[in-house]
Amino acid sequence: MKKNNLNILLTNMSKKFDDAEYNQATSTLYAILNSVTYGYDNPLSPQFLNTARDIYSKCSLARALNKTTNKINNSKMFIKHSAKSNIINFTNFKKR
């Protein structure tokens, strides 16, 4: 097998995708190699690259936000109840 960008892409996809995702990706690549344009009129224009960058930006932002909310949920504070007092004792607040 030759070491080119397509083979490197297939190797990376095989490591990260499950069977259904890998089959979808290889079917799409096969169709592209056989001149299916998927709505991109001029294959040499940067329209596809711009769309791909936009999709990646949206998905990476959503992934980052999802990780942030998980971190917030996992580090909830709990309070050890003590005698009623109007003085805040910060040692009563602990992270889980």
Stockholm file with secondary structure:
# STOCKHOLM 1.0

chainA/1-96         MKKNNLNILLTNMSKKFDDAEYNQATSTLYAILNSVTYGYDNPLSPQFLNTARDIYSKCSLARALNKTTNKINNSKMFIKHSAKSNIINFTNFKKR
#=GR chainA/1-96 SS CCCSHHHHHHHHHHHHSCHHHHHHHHHHHHHHHTTCCTTCSCTTSTHHHHHHHHHHHHHHHHHHHHHHHHHHHHTCEEECCCSCCSSCCGGGEEEC
#=GC SS_cons        CCCSHHHHHHHHHHHHSCHHHHHHHHHHHHHHHTTCCTTCSCTTSTHHHHHHHHHHHHHHHHHHHHHHHHHHHHTCEEECCCSCCSSCCGGGEEEC
//
